[in-house]
Amino acid sequence: MKITRRAFTALVAGAIATPLTHVRPAGAADKVVRIGYQKYGTLVLLKGKGLLEKKLKSIDYTVEWTEFPGGPQLLEALNAGAVDFGSTGETPPIFAQAANAPLVYIAHEPPAPRGEAILVPKDSPIKSVAELKGKKVAFNKGSNVHYLLVKALEEAGLTYEDVEPSFLAPADGRAAFEKGAVDAWVIWDPFQAAAEVAIEARELRNGEGIVPNHQFYLGTSALVDGHAQAIDVLIDAISEIDEWTKSDTAAAAAELSPSVGIPEPVLVKALERQSYGIKSLDDSVVAQQQSIADTFFKLKLIPKEVTIADVVRKGKA
């Protein structure tokens, strides 16, 4: 069981978004739900199963799928009116809202704090987050793990300014980590699990107790305002996939493995750290997301303050 650096790089670099050849106004008259998805997660499993197509057909809707390399790119497409719905982690929608994207939080999965972590090489002398002071740390700027690093440093009595950030996407981060060009790497699953298995990377701190690590389902305001029935069908289909993945993680890993290029045992490790059970956002989840937004504004990573509650779908998921 081994995922090579070449395979890992291909996994990330190969996640190229499908060209947007037909951008029409979101919520167009034709009954089509355009979904943006990434290589890993519930939506790619939903696409593979073909379940949504069957459910939407019953209300005379169809679905179009577009793959994206990450949450920021997916939400850029949502802002441009190229997709209507997608799933990302906590941070991309904050950046999108700060850029005035017409997004709405529709639902979320429960916290999965073990699905992201600060890693160090197996033979690193670093044993605690406090020992990262003055060290070079790689992570994807503006991502969930950016927030994890901030909170972990705070817990250890350090500030964000106490480390030397190295802003790297997952493939470049893994390469720098393996070469010893950085002292630590903050990363999420399945890349986290791949590094733990393939190169025996050691976990310094995961998100337990300091960050929630939610996954959010987001739609355009036009989709939410004009296609409530389609959203209900979509959420119902995601719920079915959640239940299947939770009850048979090995089968879900087997289905995902060919598309993402990661061995099944690595995916099982990652999937077991995910959470399942799609639901609407309650006040506590909104407050947690607001705290992240406020933190990024204080760090001057977003240009203005945002109010999460302003863009949350009311009522059931």
N, C-alpha and C positions, 0 to 999 in steps of 0.2 A: 504494500500500500504506500504509494509515494506520489506526491505531486511535485514535479520539478519546477525550477524557476521559470523555464521556458513555458511550461504548461500554465503556470500561474499568470505570467505576463500575457499569454494568449487569451486567458479567461477574461482579463480586464480590458486589454486592448481590443479584443474581438467583440466587446459589447457595444458595437457601433449602432447608433440610432438609425432606424429606417428613414430614408429621405422623406421629408414632408412634401409630397407632390400635390396634395390637394387640401389646402387650408381653406375651410369655409367657416362662416360664423358659428360659434358654439350655439347649440340649441336650434340648429337649422330645422326646417319643417320636416325633412325626411327623418324617420324614426331610427336613427343610428346612434349607438353609444360608442364613442371612440375612447379606447382605454390605453393609457401608457403603462408599460410594465418594465421591470428590470429582470436581469437574468436569474435572480434568486428571490424566493418569497412566495407568498400565497397566490398572487395573481398569475405567475407563470405556471403554477400547478393548475389553476382554474382554466387557463388557456389550453393546457395540454389535455385536460379531461373533456373539453367540449361541452361542459355542463351548462355554461351560461348561454350558449347559442340556443340550446333546447328550451331553456326557461324564457328567454326573451322572445322566442318565436311565438309563444303562447299569447303575447300581447302585441304581436306584429312589429317587434323591434329586431334589429340586427346589431352586430357588434363588429368593430374594426380594432385591430391590435397594432400597437407600435412599440418597438423595443427602444429603451434608452440606457445609456451607460451608468446613470446615476439620478438621484432625486432632483438635484438642481436643474439638470437638462430637461427632465420630465416636466418640471414646473415652469420652465421657460416656454415649453411648447403649450402648456395649459394657458399661460398668459397670452400667447400669440393666437389662441383660438384653434390650435391644431389638434388638441385632445380635450376630452371632457372630464376624464376621471383618471386617477392614478393613486399609487401608494408610495409614501416616502417615510423617512424617519422624522424626528422632531424638528431638526434645524432648517431644512430646505423651505418649508412653508413659512417660517419666520422671515427669511430673506425675501421670499416671494411677496409676502404681504407688505414688507417694507418698500418693495418696488411697485406697489399698487396693483398687483395681480388680482384678477377677479375670482379668488378662490374661496371655497367654503370647506371647513372641516365637517365631514359627514359622520365618520366613525373612527374607532381605534381598536387596536389589540391591547390586551393587558400588558403591564410592564415586563420587560425581558432584560433586566440589568446585567445578567451574566453573558449576554450576547455581544458585549464589547468589553475591551480590556486594554490596559497598558501592559505591553510585553517587553521583556528583556531577553537577550541571548541566554541560552542554558548555562553558560559558564560565566555570566556577568557577575562582578562582585557586588552589584547593586541589589540590596535586599529590601528596600523600602522606598516609598514615594519621596520621602524627605531627602533621600540620597540622590534625587534627580537634580538638585540644585546645581546650576552651572552646566548641566548636561544638555546635549542636543537630542531633541525629541521630534520624531517624525509623525505627522498626522495630516489628514485631509482638512484643509482650512474651511471653517464654516460648517462642518459636519457634526453629527452627534458626538463623535469622539473628541472633538474640540471642546465641547462642554464637559465631557467626562474628565479631560485633563484639568480644566479649570477647577472643577469641584474636588478632584483628588488632591491637587496641590493645596487648595484651601484647607482641606481636612488635615493635611500634613504640616500646616503652619507656614506654607510658602505662598507666593503669588505667581501669577502668570509670567511676570517679568523675571522670575528666578530661573527660568529655563530658556534655552535657545530653540525656538520653534524652527522646524524644517517642514515647510508645507509641501507634502507629496501625496499624490494619488496612490491607491493601494499597490499597484504593480511597482511603481518607483519606490514606494516605502518599503516594500518587501526586499527589493534589490539593495537599497541602502542599508537596511537592517542586517542582511546576510553578509554584506561586505564590511560591516563594522563602521560605516560612515556615520551612523547615529547610535546613540546609547540606548534609546528606547523607541518603541513604535506603538502608537495608539490606534487600534483597528477593531473592526466589527466582523461578525460571522457573515459568510463562511470563511473569509480570509483569515480570521483569527484561528479557527479550528484547523485550517490547512497548515498554518505556521506551527501550531502546537504539535501536530502530528508529524509533519515532514522534517522540521528542523529543531524540534523539541524546544521551541520558544517557551519561556517561563512567564507565567502570569504574575505581574506585580500587584495589580489592583483591577478588579472588575467594577461594574457599576453598582453592586449591591450596597444599599444604604446611602448612596449619594446621588444617583441619577436613575430615572425610571426606564429610559430607553423604550419609548412607545413607538409603534408603527401607526401612522395615520392614513386614512382613506380620504382623499380630497377630490372635490369636483368644482367645476365652474359654477358661478352664480346662476348662469343661464340654465345649466343642467338641473340644479337644485330647484330653481323657480318654476321650470316648465316641464320637468319629466320625473315627478315624484314616484310614479308607479314603476318606471324603469329602475330607479335607484333602489326601491324596495326589493325588486327581483334580484338585482345585483348583490345587495347585501345578503339576501337569503342564500344565493349561490356561494358566496364567500364563506358563509357560516358552515355550509355543508363541507367545503374543502377543509376548513379548520378542523371540523370534527374528524374527518378522515385522516388528516395528517397527525393529529394528536393520538388517535387510536392505533395507527399503523405507520409509525415513523419510518420503519425500514422500507415499506412500500413507497412512501413519498420520496425517500432518498434515492431509491432505485429509479424512479421516474425522472427525478431532477438530474441525476448524475450525467447522462449523455449530453444534456443541453448546456450544463455549466462546466463540464470538463473536470469535475472534482470527484475523487473516489467515494463510493457509497458510505464507507465507515466514517469518513470525514464529515459528510453531510448529516449522518445520523447524530454525530456529536453536536453539530451546529443546530439542527432541528430540535434536539432535546433541550436546548437552551432558549428556544423561542417560546412565546406564549400564544395561547389560542383562546378565542371566544370574543368575536367582534361585537362591539357595543357602542352606544352613543357616548358622547363626552359628558361627564358630570362636572360639577363645580371643582372638584379636586384635580381632575385632569387638566381643566382649563387653567387652574392656578399654577400647576406645575409647568405647563407650556408658557405661561406668562412669565414665570421666573426665568426661564431660559432666554426669552426675548429680552427681558430687562438686563440680563447679564451681558448679552451680546451688544446691546446698545451702550452699556457702560464701557465695554471694551472697544467701542467705536467700529464694530464690525458691520453694523447696519446704520443707515443714515438718519433714522428717526425712530421714535418710540412707536410701538404698535400695541393695539388692544386685541388680544386673542378672542375675547368674548364677542367682538363685533362680527366675526366671520365663522361662527359655529352654527351648524344647522340645528334648529329647534325641534324638539320632539324625538321620536324614536329614530334609531339608526337606520 
